[in-house]
């Protein structure tokens, strides 16, 4: 069964990213206007706690999506090192294997949710009490309970999006994201205007989670109705069967988890480091610059991310020619959109920021260097992501080692040089250039027996055909 990624999937992927990144920006003026200083600080403490808790995922989400894609592509079984592919001319989903992955996924996210509950109760609650001590915040206890419940609900039902992404339901995932984020914006805005304070923002968050869960459940049932007709036979699995599937997932998930942590260290950790060495004003300039470049890079990567399930499927059926076309097209679009985004930021975004707040000065040369670092970082990450389609995460050691040394070099530059804010780019950039920036693109080109030149040629031909056949509305 061939997995088709349509033009609609890609367009809604862009909308999903925009709404996911833009929801907080849209609410920001209302939050600043209607919340007191302590409430604003507490809300961002909530958000930070939520970000940390999501790290408990430990890489299960992308690993489960890959295994779903393998099963959907007809893989005979999953193994610790690689997958056994179905090389038959007529490929159909391995329903039994899909069901095993589903059963294990539910158990995994239940355990993650329980760990999250324990951590939030034992550590999160005392921390909230400490940071809010002496502050006049209405309904603090109720607000925290609602946020805690909403966060845990969101974590537990994450297996829906992981499973649907593996099935290639890109449009549906992003449709749910757009609707749920819209609910968050509308409900939070209304409750803020009517004077509910931080409780209103938290209730808005809860409503978004509830809508996301309900819609995801509905789409999940529709998408899997025919796949899991086998469930009607009340199939049960032996413990050793489920244990084998879990082992194949876990042995890759913890490596994906380390990759996630390394990405956090290569990007976000500098926000923590900078406040220890430089002024809050400089830290603000860095954080804003980082946010703007991150948005550009995220939007530029959408085409590849939307086609990730299809690339996984293509590996299962060993269609490397189509893989080259999609990878080449992804690289062209990624580079083009990054260039356009950075130029727009330089010639339009920064002047607007300077007009709104003249004292908030951003160095153009600094933005350019930051963009170059992030472009190269994300480029080798995209190639590493393609390697993960083979059920191999050979790059995880290099990623974590580079991120650690990047932090060390950054601290040394801050401590012993006068580079200041430039250290936050030059440190990790130097370390990534030594290995990751060139290693993983070269690794993929060797693996699929191609070159950059050939990859870009395949991609350009593919994009031209897409434009010429745009009326058909699907990518083939």
C-alpha positions in Angstrom: 0.0 0.0 0.0 1.7 3.2 -1.2 1.8 6.2 1.2 0.7 9.4 -0.6 1.7 12.8 0.8 -0.5 15.5 -0.9 -0.2 19.2 -1.5 -2.8 19.6 1.2 -0.6 17.8 3.7 2.3 20.1 3.1 0.2 23.3 3.2 -1.5 22.3 6.5 2.0 21.4 7.8 2.9 25.0 7.3 -0.3 26.2 9.0 0.4 23.8 11.9 3.8 25.2 12.5 2.6 28.8 12.2 -0.2 28.3 14.7 2.0 26.3 17.0 4.6 29.1 17.0 2.2 32.0 16.7 -0.4 31.2 19.4 1.8 32.5 22.3 2.8 35.5 20.2 -0.9 36.3 19.5 -1.7 36.1 23.2 1.3 38.0 24.4 -0.2 41.5 24.2 -3.3 40.4 26.2 -1.1 38.6 28.8 1.0 41.7 29.2 -2.0 43.9 29.5 -4.3 41.9 31.8 -1.9 39.9 34.0 0.1 41.4 36.9 3.8 41.1 37.0 3.8 38.1 39.3 1.1 36.4 37.2 3.2 36.8 34.0 6.2 35.4 35.7 4.2 32.5 37.1 2.7 31.7 33.8 6.1 31.4 32.1 7.2 29.2 35.1 4.2 26.9 34.2 5.3 26.9 30.5 8.9 26.1 31.5 7.8 23.2 33.7 5.7 21.9 30.9 8.7 22.0 28.5 10.8 20.1 31.0 8.1 17.4 31.6 7.8 16.8 27.8 11.4 15.7 27.8 10.1 12.5 29.6 9.1 11.4 26.2 12.7 10.3 25.8 12.4 9.9 22.0 9.4 7.5 22.0 7.3 9.7 19.8 9.6 9.6 16.6 10.5 6.0 17.3 6.9 4.9 17.5 6.1 6.9 14.3 8.9 5.1 12.5 7.7 1.7 13.7 4.1 2.4 12.6 5.4 3.5 9.2 7.4 0.2 8.9 4.4 -1.9 9.9 2.2 0.1 7.5 4.7 -0.5 4.8 4.5 -4.2 5.3 7.6 -4.9 7.4 7.5 -8.5 8.6 8.8 -7.8 12.0 10.9 -5.3 14.0 14.3 -6.1 15.4 16.9 -4.4 17.7 19.2 -3.4 14.9 17.2 -3.2 11.7 13.8 -4.1 10.3 12.9 -7.0 8.1 11.4 -5.6 5.0 8.6 -6.9 2.8 10.0 -7.1 -0.7 6.9 -8.5 -2.2 5.5 -6.7 -5.3 2.2 -6.2 -3.5 2.7 -4.6 -0.1 0.0 -4.4 2.5 0.1 -3.3 6.1 1.2 -5.8 8.7 -2.0 -5.4 10.9 -0.8 -7.7 13.6 2.4 -5.8 14.0 0.5 -2.5 14.0 -1.7 -3.7 16.7 1.3 -4.8 18.8 2.9 -1.3 18.4 -0.4 0.3 19.4 -0.7 -1.8 22.6 2.9 -1.0 23.6 2.5 2.7 22.8 -0.5 3.0 25.2 1.5 1.3 27.9 4.5 3.5 27.3 2.6 6.8 27.5 0.8 5.6 30.6 4.1 5.0 32.3 5.4 8.4 31.1 2.3 10.1 32.4 2.6 8.4 35.8 6.3 9.5 36.1 5.2 13.0 35.1 2.5 13.0 37.8 5.0 11.9 40.5 7.5 14.6 39.4 5.0 17.4 39.2 3.5 16.5 42.6 6.8 16.0 44.5 8.9 18.7 42.8 6.7 20.9 40.7 4.2 21.8 43.5 6.8 22.7 46.1 8.6 24.8 43.5 5.4 26.7 42.6 4.8 27.4 46.3 8.3 28.7 46.7 8.4 31.0 43.7 4.9 32.4 44.5 5.6 32.9 48.2 4.4 36.3 49.3 2.8 37.1 45.9 -0.9 38.0 45.7 -2.1 35.6 43.1 -5.8 34.6 43.0 -6.8 31.0 42.6 -3.2 29.8 42.7 -4.1 26.3 43.9 -6.9 25.8 41.4 -4.8 27.2 38.6 -1.9 24.8 39.3 -4.2 21.8 39.5 -5.9 22.6 36.2 -2.5 23.1 34.5 -1.1 19.9 36.0 -4.2 17.9 34.8 -4.1 19.4 31.3 -0.4 18.7 30.9 -0.7 15.1 32.0 -3.7 14.6 29.7 -1.7 16.0 26.8 1.2 13.7 27.5 -0.8 10.5 27.8 -2.7 11.0 24.5 0.5 11.9 22.6 0.4 8.3 21.2 -2.4 9.5 18.9 -0.2 12.0 17.0 2.7 9.5 17.0 0.6 6.8 15.5 -1.2 9.0 13.0 2.1 10.5 11.8 3.4 7.0 11.1 0.3 6.4 9.0 0.9 9.5 7.0 -2.1 11.5 8.3 -0.2 14.7 8.1 -3.2 16.9 7.1 -5.3 15.5 9.9 -2.6 16.0 12.6 -2.1 19.7 11.6 -5.8 20.3 11.3 -6.3 19.2 14.9 -3.3 21.4 15.9 -4.7 24.5 14.2 -8.2 24.0 15.7 -6.9 23.3 19.2 -4.6 26.3 19.1 -7.4 28.5 17.9 -9.5 27.3 20.8 -6.6 28.2 23.2 -6.4 31.7 21.7 -10.2 32.4 21.7 -10.9 31.0 25.2 -7.8 32.6 26.8 -8.5 35.9 25.2 -12.2 36.0 26.4 -11.3 35.0 29.9 -8.5 37.5 30.2 -10.8 40.3 29.0 -13.4 39.2 31.6 -10.9 39.4 34.4 -10.0 35.8 35.1 -6.3 36.5 35.2 -3.9 33.6 35.0 -6.7 31.2 35.7 -8.2 32.2 32.4 -5.0 31.5 30.5 -4.8 28.1 32.2 -8.4 27.2 31.4 -7.8 28.2 27.8 -4.8 25.8 27.7 -7.0 23.0 29.2 -9.7 23.6 26.6 -7.1 23.3 23.8 -5.9 20.0 25.2 -9.4 18.7 25.5 -10.3 19.6 21.9 -7.0 18.2 20.7 -7.7 14.9 22.5 -11.3 14.6 21.3 -10.5 15.3 17.6 -7.4 13.1 17.6 -9.5 10.3 19.1 -12.1 10.7 16.4 -9.6 10.8 13.5 -7.6 7.9 15.0 -10.8 5.7 15.0 -11.6 6.7 11.4 -8.0 6.0 10.1 -7.7 2.7 11.9 -11.2 1.3 11.4 -10.2 -1.0 8.6 -6.7 -1.6 9.8 -7.7 -2.9 13.2 -10.7 -5.1 12.1 -8.5 -7.8 13.6 -9.4 -6.4 17.0 -12.9 -7.6 16.5 -11.5 -11.1 16.9 -10.3 -10.3 20.4 -6.7 -11.0 19.5 -4.4 -11.3 22.5 -0.7 -11.4 22.6 1.7 -13.3 24.7 3.9 -11.2 27.0 7.1 -12.2 25.2 5.6 -10.9 21.9 4.9 -7.5 23.4 8.2 -7.5 25.2 10.0 -8.1 21.9 8.2 -5.1 20.3 8.9 -2.9 23.3 12.6 -3.8 23.2 12.8 -2.9 19.5 11.2 0.5 20.3 13.2 1.2 23.5 16.6 0.5 22.1 16.1 3.3 19.5 13.9 5.6 21.7 16.5 6.3 24.3 19.0 7.2 21.6 16.4 9.5 20.1 15.9 11.0 23.6 19.6 11.8 23.8 19.4 13.4 20.4 16.5 15.6 21.6 18.6 16.6 24.7 21.6 17.3 22.5 19.4 19.6 20.4 18.2 21.4 23.5 21.8 21.8 24.6 23.0 23.1 21.2 20.2 25.7 21.0 18.2 26.6 24.1 20.7 26.0 26.9 22.5 29.2 26.0 19.5 31.2 27.2 20.4 29.9 30.7 24.1 30.4 30.4 23.9 34.0 29.1 22.1 35.3 32.2 25.1 34.2 34.4 27.6 36.2 32.4 25.9 39.1 30.7 23.2 41.6 31.5 19.5 40.9 31.2 19.2 43.4 28.3 21.8 41.5 26.3 20.1 38.2 27.3 16.9 39.7 25.9 18.5 40.6 22.6 19.9 37.0 22.3 16.6 35.4 23.2 14.6 37.4 20.7 17.2 36.8 17.9 17.1 33.1 18.7 13.3 33.0 18.6 13.1 34.8 15.2 15.7 32.5 13.6 14.1 29.4 15.1 10.8 30.4 13.5 12.5 30.8 10.1 14.2 27.4 10.4 11.1 25.7 11.5 9.1 27.0 8.6 11.9 26.1 6.2 11.9 22.5 7.4 8.2 21.8 7.0 8.5 20.3 3.5 10.9 17.6 4.8 9.0 17.0 8.0 5.7 16.5 6.1 7.4 13.9 3.9 9.1 12.1 6.7 6.5 9.3 7.0 6.7 8.8 3.2 10.5 8.6 3.3 10.2 5.9 6.0 7.8 4.0 3.9 10.0 4.4 0.8 12.9 2.8 2.8 10.8 -0.2 3.7 10.0 -0.8 0.0 13.6 0.1 -1.1 12.5 2.9 -3.4 15.7 5.0 -3.2 15.1 6.9 -6.4 12.0 8.5 -5.0 13.8 9.1 -1.8 16.5 11.0 -3.6 13.9 13.2 -5.3 12.2 14.1 -2.0 15.4 14.7 -0.2 16.7 16.9 -3.0 13.5 18.9 -3.1 13.5 19.2 0.7 17.1 20.6 0.6 16.2 23.1 -2.2 13.1 24.4 -0.4 14.9 24.4 3.0 17.7 26.6 1.6 15.4 28.9 -0.4 13.0 29.6 2.4 15.8 30.1 4.9 17.4 32.6 2.6 14.1 34.5 2.0 13.2 34.4 5.7 16.6 35.8 6.8 16.5 38.6 4.1 13.0 39.5 5.2 14.0 39.6 8.8 17.0 41.9 7.9 15.3 44.3 5.7 11.8 44.3 7.2 11.7 42.6 10.6 14.6 44.4 12.3 13.6 47.9 11.1 10.1 47.3 12.5 11.5 46.2 15.8 13.8 49.2 15.9 10.8 51.4 15.2 8.7 49.9 18.0 11.5 49.9 20.5 14.6 51.9 19.4 16.5 50.9 22.5 16.3 47.2 21.6 19.2 47.1 19.1 20.0 43.9 17.2 23.3 43.7 15.2 22.7 42.6 11.6 26.0 40.8 11.4 25.1 38.9 14.6 21.8 37.8 13.0 23.6 36.6 9.9 26.0 34.5 11.9 23.3 33.1 14.0 21.3 32.2 10.9 24.4 30.5 9.4 24.9 28.4 12.5 21.2 27.3 12.7 21.1 26.6 8.9 24.0 24.3 9.1 22.8 22.7 12.4 19.4 21.9 11.0 20.8 20.8 7.7 22.8 18.0 9.2 19.9 17.2 11.5 17.6 16.6 8.4 20.2 14.2 7.0 20.4 12.5 10.4 16.6 12.2 10.4 16.8 10.4 7.1 19.3 8.0 8.6 16.7 7.3 11.3 14.4 5.9 8.6 16.6 2.9 8.5 15.8 2.2 12.2 19.4 3.2 13.0 20.4 6.1 15.2 24.2 5.9 14.6 24.6 9.6 15.1 23.4 9.9 18.7 26.9 9.7 20.3 28.3 12.4 18.0 25.3 14.6 18.7 25.5 14.4 22.5 29.3 14.7 22.6 29.2 17.8 20.3 26.5 19.4 22.3 28.4 18.9 25.6 31.7 20.3 24.1 29.7 23.2 22.5 28.5 24.2 25.9 32.0 23.9 27.4 33.6 26.0 24.6 30.9 28.6 25.0 31.5 28.9 28.7 35.3 29.1 28.2 34.9 31.9 25.6 32.6 33.8 28.0 34.9 33.3 30.9 38.3 34.1 29.3 37.6 36.3 26.2 35.8 39.6 25.5 33.6 38.1 22.8 30.5 38.4 24.9 27.3 37.5 23.1 29.3 36.3 20.1 30.5 33.4 22.2 27.0 31.9 22.2 27.3 31.3 18.5 31.1 30.8 17.9 31.4 28.2 20.6 28.8 25.6 19.4 29.4 26.6 15.7 33.1 25.7 15.9 32.3 22.3 17.5 29.6 21.4 15.1 31.8 22.3 12.1 34.5 19.8 13.2 32.3 16.8 12.6 28.4 16.8 12.5 28.0 19.5 9.8 29.8 17.4 7.2 29.7 13.9 8.5 26.0 13.1 8.2 25.2 14.6 4.8 28.2 12.7 3.5 27.0 9.5 5.3 23.5 9.7 3.6 25.0 10.4 0.2 27.2 7.4 0.5 24.3 5.3 1.8 22.0 6.0 -1.1 24.9 6.1 -3.6 24.5 9.7 -4.7 26.2 13.2 -4.4 25.0 16.6 -3.5 25.0 17.6 -7.1 22.9 14.6 -8.1 20.6 15.0 -5.1 19.9 18.6 -6.0 19.3 17.7 -9.7 16.8 15.0 -8.6 15.1 17.5 -6.3 14.9 20.2 -9.0 13.4 17.8 -11.5 10.9 16.7 -8.9 9.9 20.2 -8.0 9.4 21.2 -11.6 7.1 18.2 -12.1 5.2 19.1 -9.0 4.6 22.6 -10.3 3.5 21.3 -13.7 1.1 18.8 -12.2 -0.2 21.1 -9.4 -3.7 20.8 -10.7 -3.7 17.2 -9.8 -3.3 18.3 -6.2 -1.0 15.4 -5.0 2.7 14.6 -4.9 3.7 11.4 -6.6 
